[in-house]
């Protein structure tokens, strides 16, 4: 696909080579939405919002539950304005803070869906627009109050306009605003389509939240770019996976580790005959590392390769692990990637340093945060904060987060490295390593572990780790917990472990 072909959401929807009669969106219990109908619906959304007085770069928050209507309204808003998808389950004070901080001009909610966004918007005199799904029709809706559609030509966003505002996942407790332009957003998804070789016969099972960049990427925009079909679910639970696989025959799905594990528990119950000759040709994983054991079992049972990669809100897709290499996040697809030491010097293959990237999909800086931006860029490249190295074949490996490195008496230790080893134990379901305070060393190592069997002991884990790691990397404290603290994107929140278990 020519990367110069689609540089705005309008280009994607209206000038793509999709078959107008092909199903763009399907949803269980609903009539499918064709590409022709998708274009009509997006046109309706843009012209209706224009008639309400909204224009390019106006920030419109979309706060609606998962489903085909949310997919289409987000695309509609991005086509002409700046979309700000937010979690509908956030609390009133969170919405007030978001609306003020993000300079929201209007809020779209689903009619009769309970969300604190409505009252929060009212308290700030922000207009509320209600989305009314058309029963039985996937992705089709009306907007109220309806003042009629603008009789003028619709006002679509241009390639330098802001398509979407994303919030960083906030592993350190502070969220930053990432403005992503139309060109940056569409270009990164074109690269995903190219790397995965998506085509119009692909059917992507969408089971992720739409207020995450991961949910808006390959499962939605990438699939539509390829002219394929998005299977939009509502209230997905792992129990739904096998019936959806059988009935809707998806060729791909994407999920984070927690959902993959839940799906794996379900397919273990299935007979080999039920899984034989299923429709999947690929499984994608994201947000945080998936253990090698789960990767292998999931791939073996479903007969499809499980691949991950590296992507950030600030950069779009950085690398995709194709052809797969165990432990790697793949070969870079971004234009420029270097590994640098603490002084900014470029390192050679096999040397560990910070990953720095440059390219057309990299954002221009955090909004309203000049001090953060000074620290975030070096020689024009974005400092990802990820530590890693390139092997001799150009595959990228992640060893940890720069800010999460544990300083144990002067030795810098990556918690991610120990995470990987812990999660490779067959009786470990999940794990998180973090720094704990030490009066002599400054910092030492703590770990939270979710057991797969109750008879797993600390001594078992220490013995296992000692066979695979240097003694200095063995956690001093191991605590068994029911769940690992994670943020909305499914990433472990290490500072919570530090706060709870420091002495």
C-alpha positions as CSV (number, residue, x, y, z in Angstrom):
1,X,0.0,0.0,0.0
2,X,1.3,3.4,-0.9
3,X,2.0,5.4,2.3
4,X,1.2,8.7,0.5
5,X,-2.4,7.5,-0.3
6,X,-4.2,7.9,3.0
7,X,-3.2,10.7,5.2
8,X,-6.5,11.6,6.9
9,X,-9.5,9.7,8.3
10,X,-11.5,11.2,5.4
11,X,-9.1,9.6,3.0
12,X,-9.4,6.2,4.8
13,X,-13.2,6.3,4.7
14,X,-14.1,8.0,1.4
15,X,-11.3,7.5,-1.0
16,X,-10.1,4.0,-0.1
17,X,-10.6,1.1,-2.5
18,X,-12.9,-0.8,-0.3
19,X,-15.8,-2.6,-1.9
20,X,-18.9,-0.5,-1.1
21,X,-21.0,-3.7,-0.7
22,X,-18.5,-5.5,1.6
23,X,-19.3,-5.6,5.3
24,X,-17.2,-3.1,7.2
25,X,-18.7,-3.8,10.6
26,X,-20.5,-6.8,12.0
27,X,-22.0,-7.3,15.5
28,X,-23.8,-10.3,17.0
29,X,-27.5,-9.9,16.7
30,X,-27.3,-6.9,14.4
31,X,-27.5,-6.3,10.6
32,X,-24.0,-5.6,9.2
33,X,-22.8,-2.2,8.2
34,X,-21.4,-2.1,4.6
35,X,-18.7,0.3,3.5
36,X,-21.3,2.3,1.6
37,X,-23.4,2.7,4.8
38,X,-20.3,3.5,6.9
39,X,-19.6,6.4,4.5
40,X,-23.2,7.6,4.9
41,X,-23.0,7.4,8.6
42,X,-19.7,9.2,8.9
43,X,-21.0,11.9,6.6
44,X,-24.1,12.3,8.7
45,X,-22.0,12.6,11.9
46,X,-19.7,15.3,10.5
47,X,-22.5,17.4,8.9
48,X,-24.7,17.1,12.0
49,X,-21.8,18.3,14.3
50,X,-20.9,21.1,11.8
51,X,-24.6,22.2,12.0
52,X,-24.2,22.4,15.8
53,X,-21.3,24.9,15.3
54,X,-18.3,22.5,15.7
55,X,-15.3,22.7,13.4
56,X,-11.9,21.3,12.7
57,X,-9.7,20.8,15.8
58,X,-12.7,21.3,18.2
59,X,-12.2,18.7,20.9
60,X,-15.2,16.3,21.3
61,X,-15.1,13.7,24.0
62,X,-16.7,10.3,23.1
63,X,-17.9,8.5,26.2
64,X,-20.0,5.6,25.0
65,X,-19.9,1.8,25.8
66,X,-18.1,-0.7,23.7
67,X,-19.9,-1.7,20.5
68,X,-20.2,-0.9,16.8
69,X,-21.8,2.5,17.4
70,X,-18.8,3.6,19.4
71,X,-16.5,2.5,16.6
72,X,-18.4,4.5,14.1
73,X,-18.9,7.7,16.2
74,X,-15.1,7.8,17.0
75,X,-14.3,7.5,13.3
76,X,-16.9,10.2,12.5
77,X,-15.5,12.6,15.1
78,X,-11.9,12.0,13.9
79,X,-12.9,12.6,10.3
80,X,-13.8,16.3,11.0
81,X,-12.8,17.2,14.5
82,X,-10.5,16.0,17.4
83,X,-11.7,12.9,19.1
84,X,-11.1,12.3,22.8
85,X,-12.3,8.8,23.7
86,X,-12.7,8.4,27.5
87,X,-13.7,5.5,29.8
88,X,-17.4,5.8,30.4
89,X,-16.9,4.3,33.9
90,X,-14.8,7.1,35.1
91,X,-16.0,9.1,38.1
92,X,-17.5,12.6,38.2
93,X,-14.4,14.3,39.6
94,X,-12.2,12.5,37.0
95,X,-14.4,13.7,34.1
96,X,-14.4,17.3,35.4
97,X,-10.6,17.1,35.5
98,X,-10.4,15.6,32.0
99,X,-12.8,18.1,30.5
100,X,-11.0,21.1,31.9
101,X,-7.5,19.8,31.2
102,X,-8.3,18.7,27.7
103,X,-10.3,21.8,26.8
104,X,-13.3,19.7,25.7
105,X,-15.9,21.6,23.5
106,X,-18.6,18.9,23.6
107,X,-19.4,15.5,25.0
108,X,-21.1,12.6,23.3
109,X,-22.8,10.0,25.4
110,X,-25.2,7.2,24.6
111,X,-28.8,7.9,25.5
112,X,-29.9,6.2,28.7
113,X,-26.4,4.8,29.4
114,X,-25.4,5.6,33.0
115,X,-22.2,7.6,33.1
116,X,-21.0,10.5,35.3
117,X,-19.9,12.3,32.2
118,X,-23.3,13.8,31.7
119,X,-23.5,15.6,35.1
120,X,-19.8,16.5,34.9
121,X,-20.3,18.2,31.5
122,X,-23.4,19.9,32.8
123,X,-21.6,21.4,35.8
124,X,-19.0,22.9,33.4
125,X,-21.6,24.1,30.8
126,X,-20.2,21.8,28.1
127,X,-22.8,20.8,25.6
128,X,-23.9,17.1,25.8
129,X,-24.9,15.3,22.6
130,X,-26.8,12.0,22.9
131,X,-26.1,9.1,20.6
132,X,-29.1,7.0,19.9
133,X,-28.3,3.6,18.4
134,X,-30.7,2.3,15.7
135,X,-31.9,-1.1,17.1
136,X,-30.7,-4.1,15.2
137,X,-28.3,-2.2,12.9
138,X,-24.6,-2.3,13.6
139,X,-22.9,1.1,13.9
140,X,-26.0,3.1,12.8
141,X,-27.2,5.9,15.1
142,X,-28.8,9.4,15.4
143,X,-27.5,12.3,17.4
144,X,-29.7,14.6,19.6
145,X,-30.4,17.4,19.9
146,X,-30.6,17.2,16.1
147,X,-30.6,20.7,14.6
148,X,-30.5,19.2,11.1
149,X,-27.5,18.7,8.9
150,X,-25.5,21.6,7.6
151,X,-26.5,22.4,4.0
152,X,-22.9,23.3,3.2
153,X,-20.2,20.9,2.2
154,X,-19.0,18.9,5.3
155,X,-15.8,20.3,6.9
156,X,-13.3,17.6,7.1
157,X,-10.0,17.7,9.0
158,X,-6.7,18.2,7.1
159,X,-3.6,16.1,7.5
160,X,-1.9,18.5,10.0
161,X,-5.0,18.7,12.2
162,X,-5.2,16.8,15.5
163,X,-7.1,13.6,14.9
164,X,-7.1,12.4,18.5
165,X,-5.8,13.2,22.0
166,X,-4.4,10.3,23.8
167,X,-3.4,10.1,27.5
168,X,-0.3,8.3,28.4
169,X,-0.9,5.2,30.5
170,X,0.6,6.8,33.6
171,X,2.7,4.1,35.0
172,X,4.4,6.7,37.2
173,X,1.1,8.1,38.3
174,X,1.1,11.2,36.0
175,X,-0.8,11.3,32.7
176,X,0.4,13.5,29.9
177,X,-1.6,14.7,26.8
178,X,-0.4,13.3,23.4
179,X,-1.9,15.1,20.4
180,X,-1.7,12.9,17.3
181,X,-2.2,14.4,13.9
182,X,-4.3,13.0,11.1
183,X,-1.2,12.1,9.1
184,X,0.6,10.5,12.1
185,X,-2.5,8.4,13.0
186,X,-3.3,7.1,9.6
187,X,0.3,6.5,8.6
188,X,1.1,4.3,11.6
189,X,-2.0,2.1,10.8
190,X,-1.0,1.8,7.2
191,X,2.3,0.4,8.3
192,X,0.5,-2.2,10.5
193,X,-1.6,-3.2,7.5
194,X,1.6,-3.6,5.4
195,X,3.5,-5.6,8.1
196,X,0.6,-8.0,8.9
197,X,-0.3,-8.2,5.2
198,X,-4.0,-7.5,6.0
199,X,-6.4,-7.9,3.1
200,X,-10.1,-7.4,2.4
201,X,-10.9,-11.0,3.3
202,X,-9.5,-10.5,6.9
203,X,-12.0,-10.4,9.7
204,X,-10.7,-8.9,13.0
205,X,-12.4,-9.8,16.2
206,X,-12.6,-6.5,18.3
207,X,-12.6,-7.2,22.0
208,X,-10.7,-4.2,23.4
209,X,-11.8,-0.9,24.9
210,X,-12.2,2.0,22.3
211,X,-10.7,4.5,24.7
212,X,-7.3,2.8,24.3
213,X,-5.1,3.5,21.3
214,X,-4.6,-0.3,20.9
215,X,-8.4,-0.7,20.5
216,X,-8.5,2.0,17.8
217,X,-5.5,0.6,15.9
218,X,-5.2,-2.6,13.9
219,X,-8.5,-4.1,15.1
220,X,-10.5,-1.1,13.8
221,X,-8.6,1.4,11.5
222,X,-6.1,-1.1,10.2
223,X,-8.8,-3.5,9.2
224,X,-10.9,-0.8,7.6
225,X,-7.8,0.4,5.7
226,X,-7.4,-3.1,4.3
227,X,-11.1,-3.2,3.3
228,X,-11.7,-6.1,5.7
229,X,-14.5,-6.6,8.3
230,X,-14.4,-5.6,12.0
231,X,-16.4,-7.9,14.3
232,X,-17.5,-5.5,17.1
233,X,-18.5,-7.1,20.3
234,X,-20.5,-5.8,23.3
235,X,-19.6,-6.7,26.9
236,X,-17.1,-9.3,25.7
237,X,-16.1,-12.1,28.2
238,X,-13.8,-14.9,27.6
239,X,-16.7,-17.4,27.6
240,X,-17.8,-15.7,24.3
241,X,-14.6,-16.5,22.5
242,X,-15.3,-20.0,21.2
243,X,-18.9,-19.2,20.0
244,X,-17.6,-16.1,18.2
245,X,-14.7,-18.0,16.7
246,X,-17.2,-20.6,15.3
247,X,-19.9,-18.3,14.1
248,X,-18.0,-15.2,12.9
249,X,-14.8,-16.9,11.8
250,X,-12.3,-14.1,12.6
251,X,-8.8,-14.3,11.1
252,X,-7.2,-12.2,13.8
253,X,-7.7,-10.9,17.3
254,X,-5.7,-8.6,19.5
255,X,-5.6,-8.6,23.3
256,X,-3.5,-7.9,26.4
257,X,-2.1,-10.7,28.6
258,X,-5.1,-10.8,31.0
259,X,-7.5,-11.4,28.2
260,X,-5.2,-13.9,26.5
261,X,-5.0,-15.9,29.7
262,X,-8.8,-15.8,30.2
263,X,-9.3,-17.0,26.6
264,X,-6.7,-19.8,27.1
265,X,-8.6,-21.1,30.1
266,X,-11.7,-21.4,27.9
267,X,-10.1,-23.1,25.0
268,X,-8.4,-25.6,27.3
269,X,-11.9,-26.9,28.0
270,X,-12.6,-27.4,24.2
271,X,-12.0,-30.7,22.4
272,X,-9.3,-30.8,19.7
273,X,-12.1,-31.3,17.2
274,X,-13.7,-28.0,18.2
275,X,-10.4,-26.1,17.6
276,X,-9.4,-27.9,14.5
277,X,-9.4,-26.0,11.2
278,X,-10.5,-22.7,13.0
279,X,-10.4,-19.5,11.0
280,X,-7.5,-17.7,12.8
281,X,-4.4,-16.9,10.8
282,X,-2.8,-14.7,13.4
283,X,-3.0,-13.6,17.1
284,X,-1.7,-10.3,18.2
285,X,-0.6,-9.4,21.8
286,X,0.1,-5.9,23.2
287,X,0.3,-3.5,26.2
288,X,2.7,-5.7,28.2
289,X,4.7,-8.9,27.8
290,X,3.0,-12.2,27.4
291,X,4.8,-15.1,29.1
292,X,6.5,-17.6,26.8
293,X,4.5,-20.5,28.2
294,X,1.1,-18.8,27.4
295,X,2.4,-17.7,24.0
296,X,3.4,-21.2,23.1
297,X,0.2,-22.9,24.4
298,X,-2.1,-20.4,22.9
299,X,-0.4,-20.7,19.5
300,X,-0.4,-24.5,19.7
301,X,-4.1,-24.9,20.6
302,X,-5.3,-22.3,18.1
303,X,-2.8,-23.2,15.4
304,X,-1.9,-19.5,14.8
305,X,1.3,-17.6,15.6
306,X,1.1,-15.2,18.5
307,X,3.1,-12.1,17.8
308,X,3.7,-8.8,19.6
309,X,5.5,-5.6,18.9
310,X,6.3,-2.2,20.4
311,X,4.1,0.8,20.1
312,X,3.5,3.9,22.1
313,X,0.9,6.7,22.1
314,X,3.7,9.1,21.3
315,X,5.2,7.2,18.4
316,X,2.7,4.8,16.9
317,X,4.0,1.4,15.8
318,X,7.8,1.1,16.4
319,X,8.3,-2.6,15.6
320,X,6.4,-5.8,14.8
321,X,7.7,-9.3,15.7
322,X,7.4,-10.8,12.2
323,X,8.8,-13.3,11.4
324,X,8.6,-14.1,15.2
325,X,11.7,-14.3,17.3
326,X,11.2,-15.4,20.9
327,X,11.8,-12.7,23.4
328,X,11.9,-9.9,20.8
329,X,9.4,-7.2,20.0
330,X,10.5,-7.5,16.4
331,X,12.1,-5.6,13.6
332,X,11.6,-1.8,13.6
333,X,9.1,-0.4,11.1
334,X,9.7,3.2,12.1
335,X,12.2,5.2,10.0
336,X,15.0,5.6,12.5
337,X,15.7,3.7,15.7
338,X,18.9,4.0,17.8
339,X,20.1,2.6,21.1
340,X,21.8,5.3,23.2
341,X,23.8,5.4,26.5
342,X,23.2,8.0,29.3
343,X,25.3,10.6,27.4
344,X,23.3,10.2,24.2
345,X,26.0,8.2,22.4
346,X,24.7,5.7,19.8
347,X,25.5,2.1,20.9
348,X,26.3,-1.0,18.8
349,X,24.4,-4.3,18.4
350,X,24.0,-6.2,21.6
351,X,24.7,-3.1,23.8
352,X,21.9,-2.1,26.2
353,X,20.7,1.5,26.2
354,X,17.6,3.7,25.8
355,X,15.6,3.3,22.6
356,X,15.3,6.6,20.7
357,X,13.1,6.9,17.6
358,X,12.5,9.4,14.8
359,X,9.9,9.3,12.0
360,X,6.7,10.7,10.5
361,X,4.5,8.9,13.0
362,X,6.3,10.4,16.1
363,X,4.3,13.1,17.8
364,X,5.5,16.7,18.1
365,X,5.5,16.9,21.9
366,X,3.3,16.7,25.0
367,X,0.7,19.4,25.2
368,X,1.3,22.2,27.7
369,X,4.4,20.6,29.1
370,X,7.6,22.3,27.9
371,X,9.8,20.9,30.7
372,X,8.8,17.4,29.9
373,X,9.4,18.0,26.2
374,X,12.9,19.2,26.9
375,X,13.7,15.9,28.6
376,X,11.7,13.7,26.1
377,X,13.8,14.5,22.9
378,X,17.4,14.2,22.0
379,X,18.9,15.2,18.6
380,X,15.4,15.4,17.3
381,X,14.6,11.8,18.4
382,X,12.0,10.8,21.0
383,X,13.4,9.1,24.1
384,X,11.0,6.2,24.7
385,X,12.1,5.5,28.2
386,X,12.4,1.8,27.2
387,X,15.8,0.1,27.7
388,X,16.8,-2.5,25.1
389,X,19.2,-3.6,22.4
390,X,19.3,-4.7,18.8
391,X,20.7,-8.1,17.8
392,X,22.8,-8.8,14.8
393,X,19.8,-9.4,12.6
394,X,18.1,-6.1,13.6
395,X,15.6,-7.5,16.0
396,X,14.7,-5.3,19.0
397,X,14.7,-6.6,22.6
398,X,13.3,-4.8,25.6
399,X,15.1,-5.1,28.9
400,X,13.1,-2.7,31.0
401,X,11.9,0.8,31.6
402,X,14.6,3.5,32.3
403,X,12.6,5.0,35.2
404,X,11.8,1.6,36.6
405,X,15.3,0.4,36.8
406,X,16.2,-0.8,40.4
407,X,19.4,0.7,41.7
408,X,20.6,-2.0,44.1
409,X,23.8,-0.7,45.7
410,X,24.8,0.9,42.4
411,X,23.9,-2.1,40.2
412,X,21.1,-1.2,37.8
413,X,18.6,-4.1,37.5
414,X,15.7,-4.3,35.1
415,X,12.4,-5.5,36.8
416,X,11.1,-6.5,33.4
417,X,13.9,-9.1,33.0
418,X,12.9,-10.7,36.3
419,X,9.2,-10.5,35.3
420,X,9.9,-12.6,32.2
421,X,11.7,-15.3,34.2
422,X,9.0,-15.4,36.9
423,X,6.3,-15.7,34.3
424,X,8.1,-18.5,32.6
425,X,7.5,-20.7,35.6
426,X,4.6,-23.1,34.7
427,X,2.8,-22.4,38.0
428,X,3.0,-18.6,37.8
429,X,0.0,-16.8,36.3
430,X,1.3,-13.3,36.6
431,X,4.1,-11.4,38.3
432,X,5.4,-7.9,38.9
433,X,8.9,-6.9,40.2
434,X,9.5,-3.5,41.8
435,X,12.0,-1.6,44.0
436,X,11.8,-1.8,47.8
437,X,13.7,0.5,50.1
438,X,16.8,-0.8,51.8
439,X,18.8,1.0,54.5
440,X,22.2,-0.2,53.1
441,X,21.7,-0.7,49.4
442,X,19.3,2.1,48.8
443,X,17.0,-0.2,46.9
444,X,16.4,-3.9,46.7
445,X,14.0,-6.2,44.8
446,X,10.5,-7.1,45.7
447,X,8.0,-9.2,43.7
448,X,4.3,-9.9,43.6
449,X,3.2,-13.2,42.2
450,X,-0.2,-14.6,41.2
451,X,0.0,-18.4,41.7
452,X,-1.5,-21.0,39.4
453,X,-1.4,-23.5,42.2
454,X,-1.5,-22.9,45.9
455,X,1.3,-25.3,46.7
456,X,3.9,-23.0,44.9
457,X,6.2,-21.6,47.6
458,X,8.7,-18.8,47.9
459,X,11.5,-21.4,48.1
460,X,10.3,-23.0,44.9
461,X,10.5,-19.7,43.1
462,X,13.9,-18.8,44.5
463,X,15.3,-22.1,43.4
464,X,13.8,-21.6,39.9
465,X,15.2,-18.1,39.7
466,X,18.7,-19.0,40.9
467,X,19.0,-21.5,38.0
468,X,18.2,-18.6,35.6
469,X,19.4,-15.3,37.1
470,X,22.4,-13.9,38.9
471,X,22.0,-14.1,42.7
472,X,21.9,-10.3,42.8
473,X,18.7,-10.3,40.8
474,X,16.8,-12.7,43.1
475,X,14.0,-10.7,44.9
476,X,14.5,-10.3,48.6
477,X,10.8,-10.3,49.2
478,X,8.2,-12.3,47.3
479,X,4.5,-11.8,48.1
480,X,1.7,-14.0,46.8
481,X,-1.3,-11.9,45.7
482,X,-4.7,-12.4,44.0
483,X,-4.0,-9.9,41.2
484,X,-1.2,-7.6,40.0
485,X,-2.0,-3.8,40.2
486,X,-2.4,-2.6,36.6
487,X,-3.5,0.6,34.9
488,X,-6.3,0.9,32.4
489,X,-4.0,-0.2,29.6
490,X,-3.2,-3.4,31.4
491,X,0.4,-2.4,32.3
492,X,1.8,-3.2,35.7
493,X,1.9,-0.2,38.1
494,X,5.2,-0.9,39.8
495,X,5.1,2.2,42.1
496,X,2.1,0.6,43.9
497,X,4.3,-2.4,44.8
498,X,7.0,-0.1,46.0
499,X,4.6,2.0,48.1
500,X,3.0,-1.1,49.7
501,X,6.0,-3.1,50.4
502,X,8.8,-0.7,51.1
503,X,10.2,-0.8,54.6
